[in-house]
Amino acid sequence: MNKLPVASRAQILAMLCEGASMRSVSRLTDTSINTVSKLLVDAGRFCAGFHDAKVRGVNASRVQVDEIWSFTGAKQKNIAAMKAPVDGAGDTWTWTAIEADTKLLISHFVGGRDGECAKWFIEDLAARLANRVQLTSDGHKAYLEAIEGAFGCDIDYAMLVKMYGAAPDSFKGRYSPADCTGIKKTPIDGKPDLAHVSTSYVERQNLTMRMHNRRFTRLTNAFSKKFENHAHMVAIYAVWYNWIRIHKTLRGTPAMAAGISKTTLNWSDIVEAMDADQPAKKRGPYKNKVPTA
């Protein structure tokens, strides 16, 4: 089967992680939209395996978790009016967990915002940590049972609940939040240090995710049309964020700061690793055929 050169595929993936839509990437790189779509799927599957294999035994101190909203096909309230319904249509939530010191994106999960998805997400997070951590979440009640089930008593956990007042004027848009009038820090398990009970880092990472993924752009037609493609793009973004993007305050990548990588990777490294991993598909899933990071 014919393949684009490594440099061309690396360029496409880089553009997707800089906020370009799939069709704009197709036009700018003079490639078929079907080629871009197939690369998205192939790279998404590989990046999910790459992250799963590499982000293990993480030594962390302060972990923050949050959820970021988007939708697939149509917003939840408009599903009934869809002319061509698709599987997974409706609100789509991306759960993220970040280490406050290294900015490492430890875990990500795409699904709903219910208790079952919270359970899957938190169990995946717990499986990647090597030590007891202080964990902070927002006031979403689904976290309570999920964290207790995954960590038991081996966690210092607190919730940070923000309180909002009414919007002060009529000029704010529909996505402009009301003014935050205060916060409430509530210890749940263990002995969390209230001075470090915060969700600021994970919320800032979610802003980066929204800015660098066209699928998360509000009030446009750039939303995901397939749930699977949304998950593939999140997996690609996670590899870019952890191993490729230089974090300004760290002067390196989060993977380097966390000690799971010695060098900064680029998209050509990832594409070459994808090609090297192709024969392994017949033997089973991802076989860790990646350059030493």
Secondary structure, DSSP 8 states (H G I E B T S, - for coil): -----HHHHHHHHHHHTTT--HHHHHHHHT--HHHHHHHHHHHHHHHHHHHHHHS-SB--SEEEEEEEEEEESS-GGGGGG-SS--TT-EEEEEEEEEETTT--EEEEEEE-SSHHHHHHHHHHHHHHBSS--EEEE-S-THHHHHHHHHHTTS-EEEEEEEEE---SSTTS-TT----EEEEEEEEEES---GGG---HHHHHHHHHHHHH-GGG-TTSS-SBSSHHHHHHHHHHHHHIIIIIS-BTTTTB-HHHHTTS-SS---HHHHHHHHHHHGGGGGT-S----S---
